[in-house]
Amino acid sequence: MKILLVDDSKVDRARVSECLEESCFDFVTAENGIEAWEILQAPDAPSFALLDWVMPGFDGIELCRRIRTLGSNGTYIYTVMLTAKDRKKNLLTAMEAGADDYLAKPVDPSELRARILVGKRILDLQQCLRFSATHDFLTNLLSRAEILASLERELVRTQREGRPAGVIMADVDGFKQINDTLGHPAGDAVLAEVARRLKSDLRLYDVAGRYGGEEFILVLPGCDLNTAARRADEIRRLVARDPIVTPAGALSVTVSMGVTVTSCDLDTTLETLLQRADAALYRAKKAGRNRVDAFSLTLKLDGKSR
């Protein structure tokens, strides 16, 4: 967690900075509200802010109100107002502006540390809740809704910029038999480890999600069909390379994969992409499993079960 300290007083800024340094907190400083606002709009903006009330440019109350507008983008910055004003008289004003807490100047180091630790717990809890809402509990990959939303964003980007994205649909071979013969704990261990291996070789901006059951979707921005198929085969071999340890013993597990790419054709929809990837996956299954097949326009869409 990074902290932003905003105070136009050089003396007060140095005093609070010393407290933060002694407690080993990561922090940056700003001398006024305008400078602070620029810092808070950066991609790596601090998630915690200590705001002086009275400052040139715009004061801490105005800065706090602006910070709350960032919440519409899913960003929350925990704010503590620092002021020499009377606590009882001004507490309501600060809270109405969106402040989370309030500290009177001169700041007591122990009280400051305590307030920061409380804020950190709240931010950590919020991050856990956000993760739970967007990720699959068993595999820690994106949930079905989130991976489909990511795929749709890439489709729109392709239709706008002409840059393709690879789409890989992966299915664990013989998963029903694993569940039926070895039990669900073994099946869960297989899914969790396959998911980890699927994600382990991806780039930072690639995304992976659980589509449902034993099926996964990978989205690889900037990859054409040949590149996506090559990457799929590398990942397939990575999954199959080592046995997976389960409560029922070590198992050799493989996956089959169907590959397609987003299209500049405005008639191409999310449903079209999924049908194409599924058709390629079905053909990989039909050809013997543990293989990759890429969709081509000559490949007939087939809805048969695998």
VENSULVEN-V376680 format. One record per residue. RES is the residue in three letters. OMEGA is omega in degrees with one decimal (none if undefined). Layout:
res: {RES RES}
omega: {OMEGA OMEGA}
//
This chain:
res: {MET LYS ILE LEU LEU VAL ASP ASP SER LYS VAL ASP ARG ALA ARG VAL SER GLU CYS LEU GLU GLU SER CYS PHE ASP PHE VAL THR ALA GLU ASN GLY ILE GLU ALA TRP GLU ILE LEU GLN ALA PRO ASP ALA PRO SER PHE ALA LEU LEU ASP TRP VAL MET PRO GLY PHE ASP GLY ILE GLU LEU CYS ARG ARG ILE ARG THR LEU GLY SER ASN GLY THR TYR ILE TYR THR VAL MET LEU THR ALA LYS ASP ARG LYS LYS ASN LEU LEU THR ALA MET GLU ALA GLY ALA ASP ASP TYR LEU ALA LYS PRO VAL ASP PRO SER GLU LEU ARG ALA ARG ILE LEU VAL GLY LYS ARG ILE LEU ASP LEU GLN GLN CYS LEU ARG PHE SER ALA THR HIS ASP PHE LEU THR ASN LEU LEU SER ARG ALA GLU ILE LEU ALA SER LEU GLU ARG GLU LEU VAL ARG THR GLN ARG GLU GLY ARG PRO ALA GLY VAL ILE MET ALA ASP VAL ASP GLY PHE LYS GLN ILE ASN ASP THR LEU GLY HIS PRO ALA GLY ASP ALA VAL LEU ALA GLU VAL ALA ARG ARG LEU LYS SER ASP LEU ARG LEU TYR ASP VAL ALA GLY ARG TYR GLY GLY GLU GLU PHE ILE LEU VAL LEU PRO GLY CYS ASP LEU ASN THR ALA ALA ARG ARG ALA ASP GLU ILE ARG ARG LEU VAL ALA ARG ASP PRO ILE VAL THR PRO ALA GLY ALA LEU SER VAL THR VAL SER MET GLY VAL THR VAL THR SER CYS ASP LEU ASP THR THR LEU GLU THR LEU LEU GLN ARG ALA ASP ALA ALA LEU TYR ARG ALA LYS LYS ALA GLY ARG ASN ARG VAL ASP ALA PHE SER LEU THR LEU LYS LEU ASP GLY LYS SER ARG}
omega: {177.4 -177.6 172.3 175.6 -177.9 179.4 -179.1 178.1 -179.4 -179.0 179.7 -179.6 179.7 -178.6 -179.6 178.4 179.0 177.8 -179.0 179.0 -179.8 179.2 176.4 175.3 174.8 -176.2 171.8 -177.8 174.6 -176.0 -179.2 -176.5 -178.9 178.3 179.9 -178.3 177.2 179.4 -175.2 178.2 179.8 -179.3 -178.8 -175.1 174.8 179.3 -178.8 -177.6 171.2 -170.5 170.0 -176.9 -173.9 -179.9 173.6 -178.5 165.4 -170.0 -177.2 178.8 178.6 178.4 178.7 178.2 179.0 178.2 -178.2 175.9 178.7 -178.8 178.8 178.1 -179.7 -179.2 175.1 178.6 179.0 -173.8 174.6 -179.5 177.2 -177.6 174.9 179.7 179.4 -173.1 -175.9 -175.3 -171.3 -179.0 -178.3 179.0 -180.0 -179.1 179.1 177.9 177.7 178.3 178.4 -177.8 -169.9 176.7 179.7 174.1 -7.0 -173.8 174.3 -175.5 -178.8 179.0 178.3 179.8 -179.4 -179.4 179.3 -179.9 175.6 178.7 179.7 177.9 -180.0 179.0 178.6 178.6 179.1 179.0 177.9 179.5 179.0 178.5 -179.0 -177.6 -174.6 -175.5 176.0 -173.2 -174.1 -171.3 -175.4 172.2 176.5 176.9 179.1 -178.4 -176.7 -179.6 176.7 176.3 177.6 179.2 179.6 176.8 178.6 177.3 178.1 179.5 177.4 -178.6 178.1 -172.3 179.8 -178.2 -174.6 172.3 178.0 179.0 -179.1 172.6 -176.4 -178.6 179.6 -178.0 174.4 -174.5 -180.0 179.3 177.3 179.2 -174.8 -174.9 -175.5 177.3 -176.9 176.0 177.2 178.2 178.6 178.9 178.0 -178.8 -178.9 -178.3 175.0 178.6 179.0 -179.1 177.7 -175.3 -169.8 -175.8 -179.6 173.3 -177.4 -175.2 169.4 178.7 -180.0 -179.8 175.5 -176.8 179.8 179.4 179.6 -179.5 -178.8 174.6 174.1 177.8 -174.4 -178.6 175.6 -178.9 172.3 -173.0 -178.9 179.8 179.8 178.5 177.9 178.8 178.8 -178.5 176.0 179.7 177.7 -179.5 177.6 178.8 -174.2 -169.7 -176.6 175.9 178.1 180.0 178.7 176.2 179.9 -178.3 -178.6 -178.2 169.9 -174.2 177.3 175.7 170.1 -174.2 171.4 -173.2 170.6 178.2 174.4 -173.4 175.6 179.6 -177.0 178.0 178.5 -179.2 175.5 179.7 178.0 179.8 -179.9 177.8 -179.7 179.0 180.0 178.9 178.0 178.1 178.9 180.0 176.6 177.7 -176.9 -177.7 175.5 178.9 -177.0 -179.8 179.3 174.0 -179.6 -179.5 169.7 -176.4 178.6 -179.6 -178.7 176.1 -175.4 -176.8 -178.6 178.1 -179.5 none}
//
